[in-house]
Structure formats: C-alpha cells, structure tokens
C-alpha cells in the first residue's frame, strides 16, 4: 500500500516528538512492504509563491511544499489556516504525482485544512491523527500568553481575548524562520546571534522572560471573535470529512468532544516509539545520595523547565541532583541557574540523540515532567516509564492517564512550584519510595502492536472507499440498463404503431 504522510516539520530533520514518531512509524510500515512518501512544509520568503520540490531519502520520496511567510492581517491568517487556493493547487499536484492509496495527516499547521476534502475529491481516503489542539487553538496546546493554561476556545472568544497575534518583531520572525529552515549547526549559531542581539537591545535573551497576557477583564474585539469562531467551525467541518479521526489519548479526545466533535467519530490510538523497546527496563532502587532527578526534552517555558528550576531552591544539594537533558541556550541556562538560587546540584547536558537516550535513562532515578501546556500524550513520559522510571508530573492532560499518584509516580497541581518542591522533598526524604513507584510502572505499547492497529485503520478506510465506488458503479450500470430498456420499449411500441 502506498501511504502519504503529511506533517509540518521535516520528520528527518526535526527533533519534536511528532517527528520522531512519524519516522518510527514510516520505518516500521516500510519493513512491512508498504511504500511511504512524505509531504512537509518549509517556510519561504514572503515575496515567493507556494511551490513544490521533490527529494529522495533512500526509498522514501519526500515532497517539500515551500509556503511563503504570510504577512497578513489576523483575519487573513485565520482564513489561510482553512483554505489557501495557491497551496491547495500545489497539494493537488503532489497527490497526482504520488497517487497514494491513503493520506495520513499528522499536522495541519502550515497546511490548509481543505487538504482533507481536496484529497477525497481526488479519490483518496484520509486518516488524521490529531497530536495537538490546532483546529481550535493557534497556540497548539491550550496555553495563553503569560503561560496561563486555557480551558478552551469558548467559540473564539478566549482566542480573540488572550491570544490574538501581536505585531511580530523582525527578530521574532527571524527566529521562527531559523528554527524551521536551517540545519542544526547553523540553527544553533543563529540562536546565539539572536541572543546576542536581545542582550544588546536591553533584554535578558531568555525565552523564560515572558510577557504577561491580557487581563481577564479585557473586552475582545468582536470582529476577531467572529473570525476565530469561523476558523474553528470551518476547521471542524473540514476535519469531519476525514474517513478516520484519531487522537493519541482519552484526554485529548475529551477536549475535542468539548469543542463540538462527535464522540463516535473519534478513535483513540496511543502512540508508540521504537526506542521504548530498546531501553533497559529495571526497577529503580535507591543506592545512595544524591537522588538523580532528570528533565527530558525541550527546555522551554511550555514544558515547565522554569518550574523545576525554581522548585530546586531549598532542596539539600548533597541529597539531590537535577539534570536537564535537552537543547538549551546560554541565556536560558543562565536564567534557570539564577532561578534555582545557583543550586550546585543543577546541571545542563544539552542536546541529545536517540542513541544517547538509552544511556541517559539509565542515569535517572526519577523523571520530572512539569508541563504547563496541556499534553495530548507526552512521549518523554512514555520513554521514562518504558525504563521503569517513576515520574513526578503535572496533574493535567494525558499525563494523568499513565502517571497514577502514589502508585507509579507523584502528581502535583500544574504550575504550583511549592507543590512540586514538596513532591521532590518527599522522594529525597523517603528514598525507598523510588523502588515502590518504579515497581508500579508499566511498559507502553510496542511499535509492532501499534503498527498493526494503524494498518487496520488504513485497510478499513480503503475497503470502505472501494465498496462505495463499487456501489456507485453498480448504480450507474442499473440506471444505464433501465434507460436502455426504456428506449427499446419505446422503439417497439413505435414499430407496432
């Protein structure tokens, strides 16, 4: 079966959880004799037109859709999220080149949602995995400016009130372009240059210095409320055209249902990662101080890295060590170190590869997952549990589906630094807790099992399309036969007359 994956980021170049999962899924499906093609977005200068170019990585054909940076009003950007005729024409050409049996969309940001009906009009069934909340949250994961969790769009009112786009500085536009378009080493250099520019402009250069969002008593622009509401409605209409809608957790499904998606249309299919089958799973036991706490993944405000840094204050240094594993700028490292009170047990390892992860997980006694954003799953949590590592996690989103308080981990109210510090101190003061919580962890689903479930979804939607096509052909044949029979009867009556 020929399958077309659609993502925003290059799955072979990005470091996000979705990119990692898509790579693993493509590799696993390829080993089962499926033919995989990728289509992803690349930002281009604002003066260019959307265009398509092809590359090949081994047996995988990759289409890169270059989309110009949209210098438009907020209302125009919202409309472009749903329909953008020039991009849709490029996508139609891509479908004609690849001729897939099924399209599997993993990320619609950067691609107009009309891709779903466009593919179906071309005779191709569509499966959509909703890894985030983009269809009703342009912040992706229900976090307002100022790092305030958001309960939902409220028909566009919360979006217009708290998150409507502000004028974007040239430095911010450059940062967004660099993150998406430059290779790793060049990207790191660009980030350093941007940090230097910010410092010389009087700022700290750290992304953790956030601007507070609008106050709750503000009045939103009713035109923007209407624009956000229309975007959400049109997004939902386009997505409900899909042949199969998947979310990666029950928690995510609940949020979609709350935003108007019929419960029976959404199927929950938790993700799997190949690396979770490669790690050494063992019961973690206390072998002496310091207890080794680890933060895994992107070191940014949405993942709550600052909460852990602040919670470290007051934890006895000889008894606890805190290591951040993930890319971090010098400015962010300096800010988080200061926030921790320059705790001597705080360390930053920097960017790591998937090959490093197996070793890293063996160095951690307890993982800390303090996300501010509403996690739809949280792949670093699955990686930790696969190795038998208990988690101290924020009690919201999908984290609560696999972290059970005082059974295989400890939960704390999201954003509550004092509560997080209390959970850490509990582990430090009662280290035998580590082995008990570790014993309660369970390994996530294996990739082989996950792939079989994905294949079943593909086969089901393709089978349904074939049945519908056969029924349509049969109906056409019956109609043609009836017309022919009627014409023959009329001719016979004319002859008798």
N, C-alpha and C positions, 0 to 999 in steps of 0.2 A: 504494500500500500504506500502511495506517495503522500507524505504529510507535510504541510506548510506551517511552520511555527512563525508567529508574529510577536515581536517584542519591541519595546522602545530602545533598549540598550543592545549593543553587540554582545551576544551571550558568550563569546570567546574573549572579549576584552574587558567586560565589566566585572566588578567584584561583589555585586549585590547578591542577596540570597536567591532572587528570582533567576538571575543569570546562571548561577551555579546549578540550580535545579533544572533549568532548561537544557543546559549542557549535559547533565547526567541523564535526563530523560531521552534526549536525542541519541546519545551513545547507546543506551540500553535498547531503544527501539531499532537502531541500526543493526545491532547484533541479532535481532530477531527478523532480519531480512526486510525491514521497512526502509523506504527511501525518504530521507529527511532533507528539507530545504528550509532556510531561514529568511525572514524578511525583517529588517530592523531599520530604525530611523537614525539619521545623522544630521545634526544641525548645520545649516549653511548660512552664508551672509544674507542679510535682509534683501539685497537687490537681486538675488538669483531667483529662478523659478524651480519648483519641485522637479527632481529628476531621479532616474533610476540607473544604478550601475551594478554589475554582477561581479562577484569574486567566487573563488572555489577554494575550500579547505579540504583537501583530500577528496572524498566522495560527496561532500556536502556543498550544495550550491547556495550561495548567500546573496540575497538582493539587498542593496543599501539604498534606502529612499532618503535623498537629501532634501530636507524641508527647511526653507528659509526662516530665519528668526522673524517672528510676527511682530511688527511694530504697529500695533493697532490699539483701538480703544478696548476697554474691558469687555463691552458688549460684543465687539467683533471677535475677540479671543474666545469668548464663550460659545459663539456660533461655530467658530472653526473647530472646536472640540468635537462637534457633532457632524458637521458637513463642511467640506472644503473641496470644491469641484476639481481643482488642479491636482491635488493629492490623490483624490479618488480615481482620476484618469490614469495616474501612474500606477496605482494599485491594481487597476483593471488590467493594464498591460502585464504586470507581474503575474497575475493569475493566469493570463493567457500563455505566458512563457512556461510556467511551472506545471500547469494543468494538474493540480493536486486532487486526490480523492477526498481529502478533508482539510479544512483550515482550522488550526488550533491557535487561538489568540490568547496570549499571556499578559499583554499590556496594551491598553488603548491610548495611553497618554502620548501625545505626539502624532497619533494616527486618528483620523476622524472616525467616529463610531459607525458612520454609514458604511464602513468596510463590511459589516455583517450582512446587511441586505445586498450590498454590491457583490459579495461572493456568492450569495444564494441566487441572485439573478443570473450569475454565470453558471449555475447548476452545481455549485459546490456546497456541501453541508458544512456547518460551522460549530465548533466547540469553543466555549470561552471559559477560561479559568480566571476568576476574579481574585487576584492576590492582594488587592488593596481596595480602597473605597473611592477611587477616582470618579466613578459615574455620578456621585453626588458630593464629592469633596475634592476640590482642586488642590488641597494640601495633602491629599492621598490618605492620610491616616488619622483624620479627626483630631487635629491639634491646631488650635488658633495661634495667631501671633502672640508672643509672650509666653509660649509653651503652656497654654491652658487647654486641658482636654475639652473636647466638644461633644455634646450628646448627639448631634446630627444637624442636618441642613435646615430643618424647620421650613421646608418648602422654599429654600433660598434665602430666607430672612437672616439666619445666622451667618451665611456666607457673605452676604452683602454688608452685614453689620461689622463682622470681625475680620474677614479675610480678603475683602476686595483688594485687588492689586494696587499697590502704591507705585509712584514713579520709580523705575528701576535705574539705579546709578550705572554709569559706564563700567565701574569696577565690578559690580554685581553681574552685569551682562557678560563681561569677560570671564568671570569665574564660572558661570553656568556653561559658557561655550567650552572653556578649557576642560571642565570635568567630563564633558560628553565627547569631545572631538580629539583630544590629544592622547598620545600613548603615555604609559605610566611614568617613565623618567621625565619626559617633557612636562607632563602634568604636574609633577612634584615641583619642578623648577618654576612653573607658572604660579603655583600656590605660594611658593616662597616670595616671589616678586610681588604678588598681591598683598601678602602680609606686610612686606616692607613698605609698600605704598600706604597701607592703612596706618601703620605706625607713624610714618612721617606726616600723615594727614591728621594726627592727633588721636587716633583710635588705638585700642589695645591689639587689634589684629586678630582677636579670638572670636570664633563663631559663638562662643558661650556667653558673650556680652550681648544679650538680646534686648530688643526694643519692646516694651510692653504694648500689648494690643489695645484697641479702643475699649473704653469703659462700658460696662453693661447697660448704662443708662443712655447710651447714644441712640440716635434715630437713624436707621439705614435709609439710603436713597431708594425710593420706591421703584425707580426705573431699573436699578441694579437688582433689586429683589425679584422683579419680573423677569429680568434676563437670566438670573441664576435658576429661577423656577423653570423657565422654558428649557434651559440646558438640561436640567435634571430629568424633566419629562421626556424630552427627545432622546436623551441617552437611554432611559429605561425602555422606551419604545423600540429603539434600535437593538438593544441587547436581548429583549424578549423575542426578537425574530430568530435568535440563535437556536440551533437544534438541541444543544445541551449547555446548561449553565452550571458551572462548578464553583464552589467556594472551598477553601482549604481548612475550614474549621466550622464547628457549630456556632461559635461566637460570631464569626463573620456572616454566616447565613442569617442569624437573628437580626443583625444590623441591616442587611439588605431587605429582609421582610419588613422591617420597621420603616423602610424607605419606599414601600409600595411594590416590591417584587413578590409575586405569588409564591407561597411556601412550597407548593408542589412542583414548581418549575426549577427549584434549586437543589442540586445534589451535592453532598459534602464528600470531598475526596482529599483527605490529608496527604501532604507531600511526603516524599522520601528522598534521601540523599545517599549516594554511593558511599561516601566517607563514613557514614554511621555503621556500615558493615565492616569497615577496616580498622576501627579503633579497638583498643584493648579494653574490654569491659571487665570491671572488677569492683568489688565492694571497697569503698574508700574507708580507710581506718586512720584514726589519729595516731601518729607515730612520734609526736613531739612538736613543740612550738618552734617556729611560728606556724599557725594555721594559714594555708595558702588560698587566698581568695582570688578569683580570676574574672575579669570582664572581657568578653569576647565580641569581636565585630567592630563596626564603625564607631569611632569615638566622636560622637556628636550629641547635641542637646536633645534630639528627639529620642535617642536611646537612653538618655538619663545618665550619661557619664558624669556630669557635674554633681548629680545627687550622691553618687558613690564617693566622689572626691570629698564632698563636704561631710558625708557621714563618717569618713575615716577619722576626723578630728575626735580626739578623746579616746581612741582605741589604743591600748598599750602597744607600743611599737615592737617590743621583743616577742609579743604573743600573736601578732598578725601581720601578714604581708599581703599587699594588694597590687596586682599586676594587670595593666591594661594591654591587651593583645589587639592590635589594630592600628591602621594608619592614623597618625596624629601629627599636626603641625607643631613647630616650635612654639608658636603663640598659644596654642591650645594647651600644650604641655605645661607652659609657664603658668597659665591661668589656673589650671586644675591643681597644680602643685601648690600654688598660693592658697587656693580654696581649701586644701587639705590641712593648712597650717604647716606646710612643708614637712609632712609626716615622713619619717625616714624609711618607712616600710612601703612607700608608694613608688611603683616602677612602671615604665613605659617601654614596651618591647618594639612597637612599631608594626608595620605591615607584615603579614604572614601569608604563606601559601597554603594550599590544601595539603601539601605534603608535610608542612610544619605542624598541621593541626593535630595529627596523631600524637606527636611528641608533646605538644602543648597540653593536650587534655590529660596526659599522664603526670603533668606538673601541678595540677589543680586539685585541691581538696573540696572546695565549694565554689560554684559559679554564681555570679551576681548579675541579675537581669532586671535593671531598674527602669525599664522603658516608660517614657512619658506618653508616647503615642499609643494608640490602640492597636496592638499587634493582632494581625489576622492569623498568625501562627507563631513565628519566631524560630527560625531554623537553628540559630545558635543554641537555643534551649534543647532542641532535639539532639543536637550533637553532644551536648553535655550529658544528657540522660542516657544516650547510647553508650557512653563510657562509664555509667554508674555514678555520675557526679550529682549530688543534690544541688538544688537551686534556691537562692534567695531572690524572689521575684516580685514585681509589682502585681497587685491583685486586680487586674482588669484584662479585658480582651481574651485572646486564646490562651494566654499564659495559665489561666486557672483551669484549663482543660487537662493539662498534663502535670501541673505542679499542684499537689494536694497538701494543704497546710498541715505541718507536723506529721506528715506521712512519708513524703519523698522530698520535701523541701519546706521552706518557710515563706509566707506571703506577707506583704506589707501594703498599706494604703498608698496608691500611686502618688508620687510627688512628695511624700512625707519623709523628710530626711531623718527626723528623730526616730520614727518607727523603723526605718532601715537600719539606723545605728543600733537600735535595741535588738534587732534580729541578729546582727553581726556579733554584738556583745554576748548574746545568748550562746552562739556557737563557740566563741572564744572561751567563755567561762565554763561551758559544758561540752568539751570536745568529743566526748563519747557519742554525742548526738549525730556526729558525721556518719558513723557506721550504720546507725539505725535508719537515718534518712536515705543513705545510699542503698540500703537493702530494699527500700520501697520503690526505687526507680524501676522503670520497665523500658525495654528497648523499643524504639519506634519501628514502624512497618518497614520491611525490607523493600529495596527497589524492585526486585523481581515481582513481588506481590503487587506493588503499585503499578508497574507496567502492565500487568495483566488486566487490572481494573481500567486503565486508560485505553488499552486495546479494545476492551469490551465496549467502552463508550463510543470509540470510533466505528466499530463494526455495527453497533446498533443504529447510529445515525445514518451510516451509508446504506444499511439494509432498508431503513425507513424510506430514504430517498428513492431507492430502486423500486420499492413496492409502489410508491406514489407515481413514479414515471411509468411503470407497467400498467397501473390502473388508468392513467391518463391516455396511454396508447390504446388500451382496450376500449376505453370510452370513445376515443376518436374513431376506432375501427367500427364500433357498433353504430355510431352516428353516420359514418360514410356508407355502411351497408344499408341502413334504413333509408338514406337519401336515394341510393341506387335502386333499392327495391321499389320505392315510391315512384321513381321516374319510369321504371319498367312497367309498372301497373298502369300508369297514365298512358304510356305508349300503346299498351294492349287495348285499353279502352278506346283510344283514338282509332286504332285499326278496326275494331268491331263496328265503330260508328261509320 
